Amino acid sequence: MSERRRPSEEKGVGTLQRLRAVLANPSTYEYAESLPAHDAAGPGGRPRLYPTWLWFAVCALADITTSVRSAVAHLADPDVWDLVRREAARHLGVPDGGLPEQPPSRSWYLAERRRHIQPNTEAVARAAMRLGVNDALDQGLLDPEKPWRLDDRTRRPMADGKVISPITSASSTDTRTVYERDPSSGLRRPKMVVDESTGELVVLRRPVRHDPEVKSYHTGDGRQVVGHKFVQVTVSGDQTNRRAFIGLGSVLGDKGEANSEADVLMELFGDLAHLAPGIVGPVTDTVLRGAHFELMQRLYGWVPIAPVAAKKLDHKTGRRLEEKEGPLETYSFEGCEAGPVEVWYHRGRLRKLVWTDGSGAELVDMAWHKVRRNRNAKGTWNVYVEYALECHCGAHSKVVRQSTHRRSSDPAGFNRAENVRAVPPCSRAYDAVYPFRSASEGDNRAIDDHLWLRRARSYGRDRQLLDLVGHALHVNSLGRQLWGTKGTRRHELDGPAPLARAA
């Protein structure tokens, strides 16, 4: 058995253990503090039967059992409801956790969401980020006290987009036939009505329920998918179930508006830079480009990792037809008679130009050395990458340094942050970290696995975002129970402060 695994992981985690983890997590109860208090209906009024935090607990249980109906059916069991009351009493210090003897119903869940939770979806999403960072710290993730290392995946959030299939594939033009019971035979028959424009008898048809907010998106491999798109930011360790959701956002994707996947991710990263100072840099796919890398490096001192998009791609086969490359700088070696060495950028890394015997030229890899970060007097950062460079004769060598930020001497149209990466592909840090980006795809699959028939649990973008908050609470609570350290890393963090954005 691997030393990273515990015996309990080999047996899986049951529903009751997951429910206990949710109820033992302080974040479950702190979600209610992020919402405004219920408006009082005058001087009197009926007191509320269930506290607000219970809605979030039921939402997480619905993610565990794949549906709200199944969740309230579990709570209807007297033993399960007694467990909920005991765990709540243990944490809140009030008898029975302030819960009545009667468990909640699905109608209460839907009414609470409609009246109180959904109007405050943005506040809930911000709370999910703040509390998610707390849950990550509980598991020893994003630890700012650890040494700053490029290959430390416990301090590297993974970001990805996710399109959730709608609860139904019906569109606004779909209708259904209305049936009635024949009084003479007792059989069902289509209901006939008079068409007021023609006076004819026609079959009555009514619009079917559909989600009017769904959109069509194109994935990275060219597939077209329909649904609501969200972005998620997670951080994980080497162990099973040691992970935490630290950011959730909704992608509208309106043309001409700053609400694309990259825009939403950068907004989340800006808030995380304030909440989680232990972040080394995110790991993403090609959705982020040089302008985003330069912003993260300059404002936050992060060193992101992402593959380099091809200059030209065959969309049918996915083969790279043309790479981003070009001359960067020429270096001379004192005492070397072989001549200066011309350094090019190619696929995000530096290579030297070598002439072959056949009067041809080829680009030869240079040894990636290290990354340097310097903070200036204005509070921003400068990030440099260093390579080991040998002369043509091989007798001389030096370490050359290149900035990953735009310089005044750069030619027009040259995107330095895109083409000169601090952690380029095939470097040691890239090879140690980027293969684990598949964990984001695993998170996407886990979201589908916790949905009934892998379709959305609710209609509408805001409601589906709240369902994702329940999934995040479930995952974070389980990780905290298995790998947490009993609150030694819980921090009282304020809400995200506004950060300076690039002009």
One Martini backbone bead per residue (centre of mass of N, CA, C, O) as a GRO file, in nm:
protein
  503
    1MET     BB    1   0.096   0.036   0.022
    2SER     BB    2   0.076   0.351   0.003
    3GLU     BB    3   0.173   0.624   0.200
    4ARG     BB    4  -0.060   0.824   0.092
    5ARG     BB    5  -0.255   0.615   0.203
    6ARG     BB    6  -0.549   0.508   0.350
    7PRO     BB    7  -0.744   0.252   0.446
    8SER     BB    8  -1.023   0.401   0.405
    9GLU     BB    9  -0.990   0.451   0.090
   10GLU     BB   10  -1.028   0.153  -0.007
   11LYS     BB   11  -1.355   0.159   0.084
   12GLY     BB   12  -1.457   0.425   0.081
   13VAL     BB   13  -1.738   0.663   0.094
   14GLY     BB   14  -2.012   0.722   0.259
   15THR     BB   15  -2.295   0.901   0.308
   16LEU     BB   16  -2.273   0.953   0.618
   17GLN     BB   17  -1.980   1.053   0.617
   18ARG     BB   18  -2.037   1.295   0.435
   19LEU     BB   19  -2.247   1.427   0.618
   20ARG     BB   20  -2.061   1.464   0.862
   21ALA     BB   21  -1.859   1.646   0.717
   22VAL     BB   22  -2.055   1.878   0.663
   23LEU     BB   23  -2.141   1.922   0.971
   24ALA     BB   24  -1.824   1.965   1.065
   25ASN     BB   25  -1.820   2.217   0.893
   26PRO     BB   26  -1.805   2.555   0.944
   27SER     BB   27  -1.895   2.652   0.658
   28THR     BB   28  -2.192   2.568   0.668
   29TYR     BB   29  -2.263   2.804   0.883
   30GLU     BB   30  -2.120   3.057   0.735
   31TYR     BB   31  -2.301   3.105   0.492
   32ALA     BB   32  -2.534   3.257   0.642
   33GLU     BB   33  -2.355   3.521   0.699
   34SER     BB   34  -2.360   3.619   0.383
   35LEU     BB   35  -2.655   3.684   0.443
   36PRO     BB   36  -2.927   3.842   0.471
   37ALA     BB   37  -3.169   3.907   0.660
   38HIS     BB   38  -3.476   3.860   0.717
   39ASP     BB   39  -3.758   4.010   0.663
   40ALA     BB   40  -3.976   4.167   0.851
   41ALA     BB   41  -4.339   4.126   0.911
   42GLY     BB   42  -4.329   4.323   1.124
   43PRO     BB   43  -4.384   4.285   1.466
   44GLY     BB   44  -4.453   4.005   1.375
   45GLY     BB   45  -4.478   3.664   1.324
   46ARG     BB   46  -4.355   3.380   1.204
   47PRO     BB   47  -4.128   3.174   1.284
   48ARG     BB   48  -3.867   3.012   1.183
   49LEU     BB   49  -3.800   2.670   1.145
   50TYR     BB   50  -3.535   2.707   0.968
   51PRO     BB   51  -3.223   2.752   0.909
   52THR     BB   52  -3.007   2.857   0.664
   53TRP     BB   53  -2.780   2.639   0.682
   54LEU     BB   54  -2.958   2.394   0.599
   55TRP     BB   55  -2.965   2.446   0.297
   56PHE     BB   56  -2.662   2.379   0.247
   57ALA     BB   57  -2.674   2.091   0.355
   58VAL     BB   58  -2.888   1.991   0.151
   59CYS     BB   59  -2.727   2.064  -0.103
   60ALA     BB   60  -2.494   1.868  -0.041
   61LEU     BB   61  -2.674   1.613  -0.020
   62ALA     BB   62  -2.776   1.629  -0.312
   63ASP     BB   63  -2.494   1.571  -0.428
   64ILE     BB   64  -2.459   1.292  -0.297
   65THR     BB   65  -2.766   1.180  -0.408
   66THR     BB   66  -2.838   1.364  -0.691
   67SER     BB   67  -3.097   1.479  -0.518
   68VAL     BB   68  -3.347   1.632  -0.341
   69ARG     BB   69  -3.537   1.397  -0.295
   70SER     BB   70  -3.322   1.211  -0.172
   71ALA     BB   71  -3.236   1.394   0.060
   72VAL     BB   72  -3.517   1.416   0.209
   73ALA     BB   73  -3.543   1.108   0.240
   74HIS     BB   74  -3.306   1.078   0.433
   75LEU     BB   75  -3.413   1.285   0.651
   76ALA     BB   76  -3.677   1.114   0.718
   77ASP     BB   77  -3.498   0.958   0.880
   78PRO     BB   78  -3.463   0.946   1.214
   79ASP     BB   79  -3.157   0.885   1.235
   80VAL     BB   80  -3.055   1.108   1.047
   81TRP     BB   81  -3.188   1.352   1.191
   82ASP     BB   82  -3.045   1.303   1.462
   83LEU     BB   83  -2.764   1.344   1.349
   84VAL     BB   84  -2.799   1.638   1.265
   85ARG     BB   85  -2.872   1.751   1.548
   86ARG     BB   86  -2.614   1.662   1.695
   87GLU     BB   87  -2.401   1.803   1.516
   88ALA     BB   88  -2.517   2.089   1.550
   89ALA     BB   89  -2.496   2.100   1.860
   90ARG     BB   90  -2.187   2.064   1.874
   91HIS     BB   91  -2.121   2.333   1.716
   92LEU     BB   92  -2.340   2.554   1.836
   93GLY     BB   93  -2.446   2.498   2.144
   94VAL     BB   94  -2.741   2.390   2.094
   95PRO     BB   95  -3.026   2.246   2.117
   96ASP     BB   96  -3.053   2.051   1.838
   97GLY     BB   97  -2.948   2.302   1.662
   98GLY     BB   98  -3.238   2.444   1.628
   99LEU     BB   99  -3.411   2.189   1.560
  100PRO     BB  100  -3.667   2.018   1.479
  101GLU     BB  101  -3.833   1.711   1.459
  102GLN     BB  102  -3.895   1.799   1.174
  103PRO     BB  103  -3.816   1.757   0.869
  104PRO     BB  104  -3.755   1.868   0.574
  105SER     BB  105  -3.870   1.972   0.263
  106ARG     BB  106  -3.879   2.037  -0.068
  107SER     BB  107  -4.050   2.292  -0.049
  108TRP     BB  108  -3.863   2.443   0.140
  109TYR     BB  109  -3.613   2.444  -0.038
  110LEU     BB  110  -3.739   2.601  -0.280
  111ALA     BB  111  -3.838   2.850  -0.121
  112GLU     BB  112  -3.565   2.936  -0.001
  113ARG     BB  113  -3.425   2.979  -0.271
  114ARG     BB  114  -3.623   3.189  -0.395
  115ARG     BB  115  -3.627   3.407  -0.150
  116HIS     BB  116  -3.303   3.402  -0.036
  117ILE     BB  117  -3.070   3.278  -0.217
  118GLN     BB  118  -3.088   3.366  -0.521
  119PRO     BB  119  -3.072   3.686  -0.475
  120ASN     BB  120  -2.761   3.595  -0.340
  121THR     BB  121  -2.549   3.460  -0.535
  122GLU     BB  122  -2.294   3.639  -0.521
  123ALA     BB  123  -2.248   3.611  -0.215
  124VAL     BB  124  -2.215   3.303  -0.221
  125ALA     BB  125  -1.969   3.293  -0.414
  126ARG     BB  126  -1.781   3.457  -0.230
  127ALA     BB  127  -1.802   3.264   0.012
  128ALA     BB  128  -1.690   3.014  -0.134
  129MET     BB  129  -1.406   3.127  -0.159
  130ARG     BB  130  -1.337   3.195   0.135
  131LEU     BB  131  -1.409   2.907   0.252
  132GLY     BB  132  -1.229   2.743   0.058
  133VAL     BB  133  -0.962   2.850   0.167
  134ASN     BB  134  -1.000   2.742   0.450
  135ASP     BB  135  -1.022   2.441   0.367
  136ALA     BB  136  -0.740   2.430   0.240
  137LEU     BB  137  -0.579   2.506   0.495
  138ASP     BB  138  -0.676   2.261   0.663
  139GLN     BB  139  -0.510   2.065   0.440
  140GLY     BB  140  -0.232   2.220   0.362
  141LEU     BB  141  -0.314   2.425   0.152
  142LEU     BB  142  -0.178   2.717   0.057
  143ASP     BB  143   0.091   2.743   0.217
  144PRO     BB  144   0.283   3.027   0.306
  145GLU     BB  145   0.518   2.870   0.486
  146LYS     BB  146   0.623   2.747   0.254
  147PRO     BB  147   0.831   2.697   0.022
  148TRP     BB  148   0.914   2.845  -0.277
  149ARG     BB  149   0.777   2.644  -0.545
  150LEU     BB  150   0.713   2.548  -0.870
  151ASP     BB  151   0.644   2.217  -0.793
  152ASP     BB  152   0.400   2.296  -0.595
  153ARG     BB  153   0.076   2.173  -0.613
  154THR     BB  154  -0.047   2.285  -0.332
  155ARG     BB  155   0.003   2.598  -0.477
  156ARG     BB  156  -0.167   2.507  -0.750
  157PRO     BB  157  -0.413   2.603  -0.924
  158MET     BB  158  -0.691   2.467  -1.100
  159ALA     BB  159  -0.828   2.555  -1.423
  160ASP     BB  160  -1.173   2.537  -1.555
  161GLY     BB  161  -1.423   2.446  -1.772
  162LYS     BB  162  -1.798   2.402  -1.755
  163VAL     BB  163  -2.058   2.216  -1.912
  164ILE     BB  164  -2.395   2.188  -1.835
  165SER     BB  165  -2.645   1.999  -1.885
  166PRO     BB  166  -2.955   2.023  -1.931
  167ILE     BB  167  -3.250   1.904  -1.798
  168THR     BB  168  -3.343   1.979  -2.095
  169SER     BB  169  -3.376   1.971  -2.464
  170ALA     BB  170  -3.570   2.183  -2.483
  171SER     BB  171  -3.735   2.440  -2.652
  172SER     BB  172  -3.928   2.721  -2.728
  173THR     BB  173  -4.080   2.545  -2.976
  174ASP     BB  174  -4.180   2.331  -2.797
  175THR     BB  175  -4.444   2.087  -2.775
  176ARG     BB  176  -4.755   1.956  -2.634
  177THR     BB  177  -5.000   1.730  -2.583
  178VAL     BB  178  -5.330   1.748  -2.478
  179TYR     BB  179  -5.510   1.552  -2.250
  180GLU     BB  180  -5.813   1.352  -2.214
  181ARG     BB  181  -6.108   1.214  -2.084
  182ASP     BB  182  -6.329   0.987  -2.190
  183PRO     BB  183  -6.651   0.955  -2.069
  184SER     BB  184  -6.735   0.681  -2.212
  185SER     BB  185  -6.448   0.504  -2.215
  186GLY     BB  186  -6.191   0.628  -2.038
  187LEU     BB  187  -5.999   0.737  -2.247
  188ARG     BB  188  -5.741   0.877  -2.393
  189ARG     BB  189  -5.737   1.211  -2.549
  190PRO     BB  190  -5.719   1.458  -2.745
  191LYS     BB  191  -5.755   1.790  -2.714
  192MET     BB  192  -6.012   1.997  -2.834
  193VAL     BB  193  -6.014   2.306  -3.020
  194VAL     BB  194  -6.086   2.631  -3.120
  195ASP     BB  195  -5.996   2.815  -3.387
  196GLU     BB  196  -6.034   3.156  -3.400
  197SER     BB  197  -5.933   3.206  -3.706
  198THR     BB  198  -6.096   2.936  -3.850
  199GLY     BB  199  -6.299   2.732  -3.675
  200GLU     BB  200  -6.133   2.489  -3.606
  201LEU     BB  201  -6.043   2.177  -3.504
  202VAL     BB  202  -5.781   2.135  -3.263
  203VAL     BB  203  -5.501   2.047  -3.116
  204LEU     BB  204  -5.384   2.084  -2.804
  205ARG     BB  205  -5.097   2.295  -2.745
  206ARG     BB  206  -4.805   2.317  -2.529
  207PRO     BB  207  -4.552   2.437  -2.379
  208VAL     BB  208  -4.255   2.340  -2.274
  209ARG     BB  209  -4.024   2.302  -2.052
  210HIS     BB  210  -3.747   2.534  -2.027
  211ASP     BB  211  -3.420   2.678  -2.086
  212PRO     BB  212  -3.358   3.009  -2.186
  213GLU     BB  213  -3.025   3.033  -2.104
  214VAL     BB  214  -2.907   2.861  -2.300
  215LYS     BB  215  -2.601   2.763  -2.469
  216SER     BB  216  -2.348   2.761  -2.716
  217TYR     BB  217  -2.044   2.567  -2.725
  218HIS     BB  218  -1.687   2.544  -2.769
  219THR     BB  219  -1.448   2.331  -2.752
  220GLY     BB  220  -1.116   2.254  -2.780
  221ASP     BB  221  -1.201   1.999  -2.988
  222GLY     BB  222  -1.476   2.129  -3.147
  223ARG     BB  223  -1.714   2.085  -2.982
  224GLN     BB  224  -2.068   2.100  -2.937
  225VAL     BB  225  -2.231   2.257  -2.662
  226VAL     BB  226  -2.509   2.253  -2.426
  227GLY     BB  227  -2.558   2.519  -2.181
  228HIS     BB  228  -2.388   2.591  -1.884
  229LYS     BB  229  -2.115   2.798  -1.798
  230PHE     BB  230  -1.824   2.726  -1.598
  231VAL     BB  231  -1.589   2.800  -1.339
  232GLN     BB  232  -1.302   2.636  -1.184
  233VAL     BB  233  -1.116   2.632  -0.867
  234THR     BB  234  -0.850   2.417  -0.771
  235VAL     BB  235  -0.697   2.224  -0.499
  236SER     BB  236  -0.431   1.977  -0.451
  237GLY     BB  237  -0.309   1.667  -0.370
  238ASP     BB  238  -0.188   1.337  -0.368
  239GLN     BB  239  -0.438   1.262  -0.228
  240THR     BB  240  -0.726   1.130  -0.172
  241ASN     BB  241  -0.960   1.392  -0.128
  242ARG     BB  242  -0.734   1.624  -0.146
  243ARG     BB  243  -0.948   1.896  -0.179
  244ALA     BB  244  -1.044   2.228  -0.322
  245PHE     BB  245  -1.274   2.477  -0.362
  246ILE     BB  246  -1.187   2.839  -0.457
  247GLY     BB  247  -1.373   2.873  -0.730
  248LEU     BB  248  -1.667   3.038  -0.878
  249GLY     BB  249  -1.818   3.078  -1.213
  250SER     BB  250  -1.996   3.260  -1.460
  251VAL     BB  251  -2.046   3.212  -1.817
  252LEU     BB  252  -2.178   3.404  -2.071
  253GLY     BB  253  -2.040   3.492  -2.354
  254ASP     BB  254  -2.066   3.781  -2.460
  255LYS     BB  255  -2.038   3.975  -2.718
  256GLY     BB  256  -1.833   4.247  -2.611
  257GLU     BB  257  -1.799   4.123  -2.330
  258ALA     BB  258  -1.652   4.080  -1.995
  259ASN     BB  259  -1.754   3.726  -1.992
  260SER     BB  260  -1.547   3.529  -2.030
  261GLU     BB  261  -1.351   3.285  -1.925
  262ALA     BB  262  -1.101   3.466  -1.886
  263ASP     BB  263  -1.239   3.695  -1.728
  264VAL     BB  264  -1.342   3.527  -1.489
  265LEU     BB  265  -1.069   3.415  -1.399
  266MET     BB  266  -0.930   3.690  -1.342
  267GLU     BB  267  -1.130   3.772  -1.121
  268LEU     BB  268  -1.071   3.535  -0.933
  269PHE     BB  269  -0.763   3.581  -0.906
  270GLY     BB  270  -0.781   3.861  -0.776
  271ASP     BB  271  -0.916   3.755  -0.513
  272LEU     BB  272  -0.707   3.527  -0.441
  273ALA     BB  273  -0.460   3.712  -0.394
  274HIS     BB  274  -0.586   3.809  -0.119
  275LEU     BB  275  -0.670   3.531   0.026
  276ALA     BB  276  -0.402   3.363  -0.112
  277PRO     BB  277  -0.062   3.399  -0.055
  278GLY     BB  278   0.031   3.085  -0.136
  279ILE     BB  279   0.035   3.134  -0.430
  280VAL     BB  280   0.226   3.065  -0.720
  281GLY     BB  281   0.030   2.946  -0.957
  282PRO     BB  282  -0.152   2.872  -1.217
  283VAL     BB  283  -0.329   2.607  -1.399
  284THR     BB  284  -0.383   2.592  -1.752
  285ASP     BB  285  -0.493   2.645  -2.046
  286THR     BB  286  -0.531   2.826  -2.358
  287VAL     BB  287  -0.729   3.055  -2.248
  288LEU     BB  288  -0.463   3.179  -2.166
  289ARG     BB  289  -0.250   3.454  -2.219
  290GLY     BB  290  -0.012   3.691  -2.219
  291ALA     BB  291  -0.182   3.917  -2.084
  292HIS     BB  292  -0.246   3.743  -1.832
  293PHE     BB  293   0.040   3.675  -1.740
  294GLU     BB  294   0.140   3.964  -1.698
  295LEU     BB  295  -0.064   4.038  -1.481
  296MET     BB  296   0.010   3.819  -1.271
  297GLN     BB  297   0.312   3.887  -1.248
  298ARG     BB  298   0.293   4.192  -1.181
  299LEU     BB  299   0.074   4.197  -0.938
  300TYR     BB  300   0.134   3.891  -0.781
  301GLY     BB  301   0.394   3.704  -0.851
  302TRP     BB  302   0.323   3.495  -1.049
  303VAL     BB  303   0.368   3.149  -1.200
  304PRO     BB  304   0.241   3.036  -1.464
  305ILE     BB  305   0.083   2.741  -1.624
  306ALA     BB  306   0.098   2.677  -1.984
  307PRO     BB  307   0.038   2.620  -2.286
  308VAL     BB  308   0.123   2.667  -2.627
  309ALA     BB  309  -0.008   2.805  -2.884
  310ALA     BB  310  -0.051   2.780  -3.203
  311LYS     BB  311  -0.033   2.962  -3.492
  312LYS     BB  312  -0.115   2.690  -3.649
  313LEU     BB  313  -0.410   2.480  -3.706
  314ASP     BB  314  -0.551   2.165  -3.747
  315HIS     BB  315  -0.891   2.116  -3.694
  316LYS     BB  316  -0.914   1.812  -3.776
  317THR     BB  317  -0.635   1.687  -3.629
  318GLY     BB  318  -0.459   1.893  -3.428
  319ARG     BB  319  -0.219   1.983  -3.583
  320ARG     BB  320   0.082   2.148  -3.590
  321LEU     BB  321   0.181   2.380  -3.845
  322GLU     BB  322   0.262   2.646  -3.668
  323GLU     BB  323   0.496   2.829  -3.497
  324LYS     BB  324   0.611   3.035  -3.241
  325GLU     BB  325   0.872   3.230  -3.389
  326GLY     BB  326   1.197   3.402  -3.324
  327PRO     BB  327   1.405   3.647  -3.280
  328LEU     BB  328   1.568   3.797  -2.984
  329GLU     BB  329   1.897   3.748  -2.930
  330THR     BB  330   2.246   3.842  -2.909
  331TYR     BB  331   2.547   3.663  -2.818
  332SER     BB  332   2.866   3.710  -2.668
  333PHE     BB  333   3.206   3.572  -2.645
  334GLU     BB  334   3.484   3.591  -2.478
  335GLY     BB  335   3.731   3.438  -2.683
  336CYS     BB  336   3.538   3.361  -2.919
  337GLU     BB  337   3.564   3.245  -3.272
  338ALA     BB  338   3.259   3.141  -3.356
  339GLY     BB  339   3.074   3.357  -3.260
  340PRO     BB  340   2.774   3.451  -3.228
  341VAL     BB  341   2.458   3.399  -3.057
  342GLU     BB  342   2.140   3.306  -3.158
  343VAL     BB  343   1.830   3.378  -3.005
  344TRP     BB  344   1.525   3.203  -2.976
  345TYR     BB  345   1.182   3.169  -2.999
  346HIS     BB  346   1.000   2.852  -2.902
  347ARG     BB  347   0.725   2.755  -2.755
  348GLY     BB  348   0.818   2.952  -2.492
  349ARG     BB  349   1.121   2.904  -2.553
  350LEU     BB  350   1.470   2.883  -2.563
  351ARG     BB  351   1.681   2.898  -2.860
  352LYS     BB  352   1.948   2.807  -3.061
  353LEU     BB  353   2.121   2.893  -3.349
  354VAL     BB  354   2.220   2.636  -3.587
  355TRP     BB  355   2.457   2.554  -3.821
  356THR     BB  356   2.488   2.341  -4.071
  357ASP     BB  357   2.660   2.177  -4.318
  358GLY     BB  358   2.403   2.231  -4.526
  359SER     BB  359   2.322   2.541  -4.471
  360GLY     BB  360   2.150   2.497  -4.233
  361ALA     BB  361   1.893   2.537  -3.975
  362GLU     BB  362   1.867   2.503  -3.612
  363LEU     BB  363   1.698   2.439  -3.309
  364VAL     BB  364   1.842   2.447  -2.985
  365ASP     BB  365   1.840   2.357  -2.680
  366MET     BB  366   1.814   2.508  -2.367
  367ALA     BB  367   1.890   2.527  -2.040
  368TRP     BB  368   1.688   2.543  -1.789
  369HIS     BB  369   1.723   2.712  -1.481
  370LYS     BB  370   1.541   2.976  -1.373
  371VAL     BB  371   1.343   3.181  -1.147
  372ARG     BB  372   1.289   3.535  -1.107
  373ARG     BB  373   1.192   3.760  -0.834
  374ASN     BB  374   1.095   4.111  -0.822
  375ARG     BB  375   1.034   4.380  -0.604
  376ASN     BB  376   0.922   4.689  -0.620
  377ALA     BB  377   0.838   5.004  -0.503
  378LYS     BB  378   0.527   4.974  -0.620
  379GLY     BB  379   0.454   4.645  -0.569
  380THR     BB  380   0.554   4.510  -0.807
  381TRP     BB  381   0.658   4.269  -1.055
  382ASN     BB  382   0.954   4.083  -1.163
  383VAL     BB  383   1.000   3.838  -1.423
  384TYR     BB  384   1.249   3.584  -1.472
  385VAL     BB  385   1.446   3.398  -1.710
  386GLU     BB  386   1.683   3.124  -1.714
  387TYR     BB  387   1.971   3.029  -1.915
  388ALA     BB  388   2.192   2.802  -2.061
  389LEU     BB  389   2.478   2.913  -2.259
  390GLU     BB  390   2.648   2.813  -2.548
  391CYS     BB  391   2.878   2.808  -2.760
  392HIS     BB  392   2.977   2.680  -3.065
  393CYS     BB  393   3.242   2.533  -2.939
  394GLY     BB  394   3.190   2.471  -2.608
  395ALA     BB  395   3.397   2.655  -2.414
  396HIS     BB  396   3.150   2.842  -2.351
  397SER     BB  397   2.953   3.001  -2.081
  398LYS     BB  398   2.618   3.118  -1.983
  399VAL     BB  399   2.380   3.319  -1.811
  400VAL     BB  400   2.065   3.401  -1.929
  401ARG     BB  401   1.837   3.684  -1.924
  402GLN     BB  402   1.471   3.711  -1.932
  403SER     BB  403   1.197   3.881  -1.976
  404THR     BB  404   0.826   3.846  -1.930
  405HIS     BB  405   0.803   4.142  -2.016
  406ARG     BB  406   0.742   4.424  -2.151
  407ARG     BB  407   0.947   4.612  -2.375
  408SER     BB  408   1.057   4.893  -2.538
  409SER     BB  409   1.243   4.714  -2.752
  410ASP     BB  410   1.015   4.581  -2.868
  411PRO     BB  411   0.855   4.483  -3.120
  412ALA     BB  412   0.593   4.505  -3.302
  413GLY     BB  413   0.376   4.237  -3.198
  414PHE     BB  414   0.534   4.138  -2.946
  415ASN     BB  415   0.465   3.869  -2.716
  416ARG     BB  416   0.641   3.804  -2.446
  417ALA     BB  417   0.457   3.646  -2.241
  418GLU     BB  418   0.389   3.421  -2.459
  419ASN     BB  419   0.703   3.350  -2.575
  420VAL     BB  420   0.826   3.404  -2.271
  421ARG     BB  421   0.844   3.169  -2.043
  422ALA     BB  422   0.900   3.086  -1.721
  423VAL     BB  423   0.734   2.801  -1.774
  424PRO     BB  424   0.810   2.593  -1.998
  425PRO     BB  425   0.794   2.355  -2.195
  426CYS     BB  426   1.010   2.090  -2.073
  427SER     BB  427   1.044   2.170  -1.801
  428ARG     BB  428   1.069   2.070  -1.485
  429ALA     BB  429   0.816   2.213  -1.368
  430TYR     BB  430   0.620   2.136  -1.591
  431ASP     BB  431   0.655   1.820  -1.572
  432ALA     BB  432   0.563   1.817  -1.258
  433VAL     BB  433   0.263   1.965  -1.300
  434TYR     BB  434   0.084   1.951  -1.567
  435PRO     BB  435  -0.019   1.650  -1.557
  436PHE     BB  436  -0.230   1.743  -1.313
  437ARG     BB  437  -0.457   1.888  -1.487
  438SER     BB  438  -0.648   1.638  -1.504
  439ALA     BB  439  -0.800   1.704  -1.241
  440SER     BB  440  -1.006   1.893  -1.376
  441GLU     BB  441  -1.144   1.668  -1.537
  442GLY     BB  442  -1.222   1.511  -1.282
  443ASP     BB  443  -1.408   1.733  -1.171
  444ASN     BB  444  -1.605   1.728  -1.407
  445ARG     BB  445  -1.688   1.433  -1.370
  446ALA     BB  446  -1.790   1.459  -1.076
  447ILE     BB  447  -2.022   1.645  -1.139
  448ASP     BB  448  -2.173   1.445  -1.321
  449ASP     BB  449  -2.193   1.207  -1.107
  450HIS     BB  450  -2.379   1.416  -0.913
  451LEU     BB  451  -2.590   1.378  -1.144
  452TRP     BB  452  -2.879   1.320  -1.284
  453LEU     BB  453  -2.794   1.190  -1.581
  454ARG     BB  454  -2.590   1.430  -1.623
  455ARG     BB  455  -2.783   1.661  -1.529
  456ALA     BB  456  -2.930   1.912  -1.431
  457ARG     BB  457  -3.104   2.015  -1.127
  458SER     BB  458  -3.171   2.294  -1.269
  459TYR     BB  459  -3.308   2.596  -1.353
  460GLY     BB  460  -3.073   2.796  -1.439
  461ARG     BB  461  -2.783   2.960  -1.363
  462ASP     BB  462  -2.803   3.029  -1.057
  463ARG     BB  463  -2.894   2.747  -0.959
  464GLN     BB  464  -2.643   2.595  -1.067
  465LEU     BB  465  -2.440   2.750  -0.896
  466LEU     BB  466  -2.558   2.650  -0.626
  467ASP     BB  467  -2.502   2.353  -0.682
  468LEU     BB  468  -2.191   2.394  -0.692
  469VAL     BB  469  -2.168   2.484  -0.400
  470GLY     BB  470  -2.257   2.209  -0.287
  471HIS     BB  471  -2.024   2.051  -0.411
  472ALA     BB  472  -1.796   2.207  -0.272
  473LEU     BB  473  -1.883   2.145   0.018
  474HIS     BB  474  -1.854   1.842  -0.006
  475VAL     BB  475  -1.554   1.823  -0.092
  476ASN     BB  476  -1.427   1.997   0.135
  477SER     BB  477  -1.534   1.834   0.377
  478LEU     BB  478  -1.398   1.566   0.311
  479GLY     BB  479  -1.108   1.669   0.307
  480ARG     BB  480  -1.110   1.781   0.598
  481GLN     BB  481  -1.168   1.510   0.743
  482LEU     BB  482  -0.918   1.344   0.621
  483TRP     BB  483  -0.683   1.611   0.612
  484GLY     BB  484  -0.718   1.763   0.856
  485THR     BB  485  -0.616   1.981   1.165
  486LYS     BB  486  -0.830   2.091   1.368
  487GLY     BB  487  -0.805   2.419   1.302
  488THR     BB  488  -0.495   2.524   1.273
  489ARG     BB  489  -0.578   2.678   0.973
  490ARG     BB  490  -0.775   2.879   1.059
  491HIS     BB  491  -0.907   3.184   0.916
  492GLU     BB  492  -0.976   3.526   0.938
  493LEU     BB  493  -1.140   3.641   0.652
  494ASP     BB  494  -1.195   3.874   0.448
  495GLY     BB  495  -1.313   4.014   0.205
  496PRO     BB  496  -1.254   4.109  -0.100
  497ALA     BB  497  -1.042   4.335  -0.227
  498PRO     BB  498  -0.969   4.577  -0.424
  499LEU     BB  499  -0.793   4.564  -0.731
  500ALA     BB  500  -0.566   4.635  -0.948
  501ARG     BB  501  -0.596   4.717  -1.284
  502ALA     BB  502  -0.540   4.708  -1.595
  503ALA     BB  503  -0.555   4.952  -1.852
   0.00000   0.00000   0.00000
